[in-house]
Amino acid sequence: MSPDQWQAHVTTEAALAMGRWLEARGRLERPIASLTRRDLECMASNAISRFIVLASERRTVAATEEECDTLDRLLMG
């Protein structure tokens, strides 16, 4: 998977994680402006968690040292 394909995959997965969080709370149909700060923080947390899982998995099977270094910087600050 190319870096561009991976980025698109991660973006989709993060959006799905946010959608699952909203759906589980019966808020999928609510306008975004009606969500509380806590709602938005929880959605962001779910999306970030999904990114960390995907990046960790990709790090395990990354094809190049450069990609591993990039993921290490993202995951470890």
Backbone as ProteinMPNN parsed JSONL, in Angstrom:
{"seq_chain_A": "MSPDQWQAHVTTEAALAMGRWLEARGRLERPIASLTRRDLECMASNAISRFIVLASERRTVAATEEECDTLDRLLMG", "coords_chain_A": {"N_chain_A": [[0.86, -1.179, 0.0], [0.646, 2.126, -0.92], [1.964, 5.254, 0.453], [0.031, 7.293, 0.04], [-2.3, 5.823, -0.399], [-2.455, 4.568, 2.073], [-2.84, 6.767, 3.77], [-5.374, 7.619, 2.892], [-6.833, 5.378, 3.651], [-6.497, 5.423, 6.467], [-7.748, 7.854, 7.061], [-10.388, 7.284, 6.308], [-10.935, 5.197, 8.126], [-10.718, 6.593, 10.559], [-12.852, 8.383, 10.301], [-14.93, 6.525, 10.259], [-14.696, 5.525, 12.865], [-15.463, 7.774, 14.321], [-18.092, 8.024, 13.414], [-19.158, 5.606, 14.368], [-19.022, 6.088, 17.118], [-20.835, 8.252, 17.378], [-23.174, 7.005, 16.41], [-23.561, 4.985, 18.306], [-24.428, 6.432, 20.441], [-26.803, 7.45, 19.656], [-26.752, 9.805, 18.187], [-26.254, 10.348, 15.581], [-27.786, 11.677, 13.665], [-27.874, 14.261, 14.539], [-27.146, 17.768, 14.161], [-23.792, 18.926, 13.752], [-23.208, 21.236, 15.166], [-24.782, 21.023, 17.398], [-23.55, 19.308, 19.092], [-21.795, 18.647, 22.122], [-18.83, 19.98, 23.708], [-17.578, 17.889, 25.008], [-18.633, 15.705, 23.595], [-17.378, 16.109, 21.092], [-14.702, 15.878, 21.869], [-14.638, 13.195, 22.64], [-15.212, 11.93, 20.216], [-12.956, 12.714, 18.76], [-10.993, 11.461, 20.272], [-11.618, 8.756, 19.819], [-11.087, 8.622, 17.059], [-8.341, 9.23, 17.026], [-7.372, 7.104, 18.526], [-7.952, 5.001, 16.808], [-6.265, 5.655, 14.694], [-3.767, 5.3, 15.949], [-3.756, 2.536, 16.414], [-3.846, 1.565, 13.744], [-1.49, 2.745, 12.695], [0.441, 1.575, 14.322], [0.159, -1.104, 13.583], [0.88, -0.888, 10.894], [3.494, -0.022, 11.205], [4.682, -2.323, 12.131], [4.761, -3.893, 9.864], [5.935, -2.29, 7.981], [7.437, -1.294, 4.921], [9.74, 0.191, 4.324], [12.658, 1.731, 5.79], [12.523, 4.466, 6.097], [9.758, 4.953, 6.185], [9.165, 3.61, 8.556], [10.581, 5.225, 10.351], [9.158, 7.639, 10.099], [6.612, 6.856, 11.064], [7.375, 6.145, 13.656], [8.058, 8.668, 14.694], [5.543, 9.906, 14.614], [4.064, 8.255, 16.356], [5.475, 8.271, 18.747], [6.018, 10.834, 19.368]], "CA_chain_A": [[0.0, 0.0, 0.0], [1.445, 3.353, -1.01], [1.655, 6.21, 1.515], [-1.232, 7.978, -0.252], [-3.381, 4.867, -0.145], [-2.538, 4.368, 3.52], [-3.452, 7.975, 4.335], [-6.801, 7.561, 2.596], [-7.379, 4.312, 4.493], [-6.532, 5.911, 7.852], [-8.784, 8.892, 7.128], [-11.677, 6.583, 6.287], [-11.093, 4.486, 9.397], [-10.97, 7.591, 11.608], [-14.233, 8.848, 10.111], [-15.811, 5.438, 10.699], [-14.648, 5.486, 14.334], [-16.292, 8.876, 14.796], [-19.473, 7.66, 13.112], [-19.579, 4.558, 15.316], [-19.237, 6.727, 18.423], [-22.097, 8.986, 17.285], [-24.271, 6.06, 16.248], [-23.763, 4.279, 19.576], [-25.08, 7.347, 21.373], [-28.034, 7.937, 19.05], [-26.557, 11.206, 17.811], [-25.774, 10.401, 14.206], [-28.573, 12.615, 12.871], [-27.795, 15.618, 15.103], [-26.187, 18.681, 13.522], [-22.521, 18.998, 14.474], [-23.245, 22.386, 16.075], [-25.505, 20.692, 18.627], [-22.732, 18.437, 19.931], [-21.068, 19.327, 23.194], [-17.373, 19.872, 23.634], [-17.259, 16.52, 25.439], [-18.933, 14.85, 22.443], [-16.325, 16.295, 20.1], [-13.479, 15.311, 22.422], [-14.753, 11.736, 22.58], [-15.08, 11.544, 18.815], [-11.551, 12.881, 18.4], [-10.254, 10.404, 20.962], [-11.839, 7.51, 19.077], [-10.381, 8.704, 15.788], [-6.911, 9.151, 17.326], [-7.103, 5.722, 18.941], [-7.961, 4.162, 15.605], [-5.029, 5.963, 13.98], [-2.649, 4.679, 16.654], [-3.794, 1.093, 16.12], [-3.461, 1.346, 12.347], [-0.085, 3.112, 12.516], [1.242, 0.546, 14.988], [0.139, -2.285, 12.711], [1.671, -0.578, 9.698], [4.893, 0.036, 11.646], [5.142, -3.701, 12.256], [4.974, -4.473, 8.533], [6.37, -1.223, 7.067], [8.377, -1.788, 3.913], [10.993, 0.942, 4.261], [13.15, 2.317, 7.036], [12.012, 5.842, 6.144], [8.372, 4.888, 6.654], [9.221, 3.25, 9.978], [11.01, 6.417, 11.085], [8.033, 8.576, 10.103], [5.601, 6.347, 11.989], [7.917, 6.256, 15.009], [7.91, 10.07, 15.113], [4.122, 10.152, 14.858], [3.566, 7.485, 17.482], [6.22, 8.511, 19.975], [6.207, 12.265, 19.587]], "C_chain_A": [[0.903, 1.237, 0.0], [1.093, 4.28, 0.16], [0.331, 6.946, 1.289], [-2.433, 7.07, 0.001], [-3.567, 4.644, 1.351], [-3.205, 5.564, 4.193], [-4.956, 7.984, 4.09], [-7.488, 6.507, 3.462], [-7.523, 4.785, 5.941], [-7.615, 6.972, 8.019], [-10.172, 8.267, 7.154], [-11.941, 5.881, 7.611], [-11.376, 5.443, 10.557], [-12.396, 8.114, 11.514], [-15.227, 7.781, 10.563], [-15.841, 5.332, 12.223], [-15.506, 6.601, 14.925], [-17.772, 8.567, 14.573], [-20.006, 6.599, 14.054], [-19.859, 5.15, 16.685], [-20.573, 7.468, 18.418], [-23.291, 8.033, 17.224], [-24.587, 5.34, 17.554], [-24.491, 5.145, 20.603], [-26.353, 7.958, 20.803], [-27.941, 9.371, 18.569], [-26.135, 11.386, 16.359], [-26.517, 11.453, 13.374], [-28.477, 14.06, 13.373], [-26.813, 16.486, 14.315], [-24.925, 18.78, 14.381], [-22.526, 20.142, 15.485], [-23.963, 22.075, 17.385], [-24.699, 19.778, 19.553], [-21.987, 19.253, 20.977], [-19.565, 19.19, 22.964], [-16.939, 18.457, 24.008], [-17.532, 15.525, 24.3], [-17.8, 14.905, 21.42], [-14.999, 15.711, 20.581], [-13.499, 13.782, 22.354], [-14.607, 11.23, 21.147], [-13.62, 11.635, 18.378], [-10.701, 11.786, 19.037], [-10.403, 9.065, 20.25], [-11.074, 7.499, 17.761], [-8.868, 8.577, 15.999], [-6.535, 7.735, 17.73], [-7.04, 4.793, 17.734], [-6.693, 4.397, 14.792], [-3.841, 5.264, 14.63], [-2.596, 3.178, 16.382], [-3.317, 0.829, 14.696], [-1.984, 1.66, 12.11], [0.831, 2.084, 13.169], [1.306, -0.725, 14.15], [0.999, -2.057, 11.475], [3.152, -0.544, 10.042], [5.485, -1.369, 11.715], [5.483, -4.307, 10.896], [5.476, -3.453, 7.513], [7.497, -1.716, 6.166], [9.724, -1.069, 3.959], [11.365, 1.499, 5.629], [12.63, 3.745, 7.206], [10.577, 5.868, 6.667], [8.32, 4.533, 8.136], [9.604, 4.461, 10.822], [9.88, 7.438, 11.196], [6.966, 8.132, 11.091], [6.089, 6.409, 13.43], [7.765, 7.683, 15.533], [6.463, 10.396, 15.431], [3.629, 9.478, 16.126], [4.243, 7.842, 18.8], [6.512, 9.978, 20.244], [7.566, 12.672, 19.229]], "O_chain_A": [[1.807, 1.362, 0.826], [0.047, 4.114, 0.788], [-0.409, 7.194, 2.241], [-3.45, 7.501, 0.546], [-4.693, 4.545, 1.838], [-4.039, 5.394, 5.083], [-5.729, 8.321, 4.987], [-8.598, 6.725, 3.948], [-8.561, 4.567, 6.566], [-8.323, 6.978, 9.025], [-11.029, 8.678, 7.936], [-13.044, 5.962, 8.153], [-12.182, 5.137, 11.436], [-13.072, 8.271, 12.531], [-16.247, 8.096, 11.176], [-16.895, 5.078, 12.807], [-16.198, 6.392, 15.921], [-18.603, 8.822, 15.445], [-21.154, 6.666, 14.493], [-20.824, 4.764, 17.344], [-21.36, 7.327, 19.354], [-24.295, 8.238, 17.907], [-25.754, 5.11, 17.87], [-25.103, 4.621, 21.534], [-26.922, 8.877, 21.393], [-28.945, 10.083, 18.545], [-25.706, 12.47, 15.964], [-25.931, 12.054, 12.473], [-28.948, 14.98, 12.705], [-25.777, 16.003, 13.859], [-25.002, 18.722, 15.609], [-21.915, 20.03, 16.547], [-23.777, 22.782, 18.376], [-25.124, 19.504, 20.676], [-21.602, 20.398, 20.74], [-19.107, 18.396, 22.142], [-16.034, 17.897, 23.389], [-16.743, 14.608, 24.076], [-17.326, 13.873, 20.946], [-14.257, 15.12, 19.797], [-12.484, 13.157, 22.045], [-13.951, 10.217, 20.904], [-13.111, 10.738, 17.706], [-9.793, 11.25, 18.402], [-9.43, 8.326, 20.097], [-10.482, 6.485, 17.389], [-8.192, 7.89, 15.234], [-5.493, 7.225, 17.319], [-6.182, 3.914, 17.654], [-6.11, 3.452, 14.26], [-2.999, 4.697, 13.934], [-1.525, 2.618, 16.149], [-2.473, -0.039, 14.474], [-1.301, 0.921, 11.401], [1.886, 1.759, 12.624], [2.361, -1.345, 14.019], [1.756, -2.936, 11.065], [3.98, -0.993, 9.25], [6.655, -1.572, 11.392], [6.387, -5.135, 10.79], [5.448, -3.717, 6.311], [8.386, -2.452, 6.594], [10.752, -1.677, 3.658], [10.515, 1.706, 6.495], [12.333, 4.179, 8.319], [10.227, 6.71, 7.495], [7.52, 5.094, 8.883], [9.022, 4.696, 11.881], [9.67, 8.03, 12.255], [6.468, 8.942, 11.873], [5.304, 6.695, 14.335], [7.386, 7.883, 16.687], [6.183, 11.086, 16.411], [2.86, 10.066, 16.886], [3.629, 7.723, 19.861], [7.171, 10.322, 21.225], [7.91, 13.847, 19.348]]}, "name": "protein", "num_of_chains": 1, "seq": "MSPDQWQAHVTTEAALAMGRWLEARGRLERPIASLTRRDLECMASNAISRFIVLASERRTVAATEEECDTLDRLLMG"}
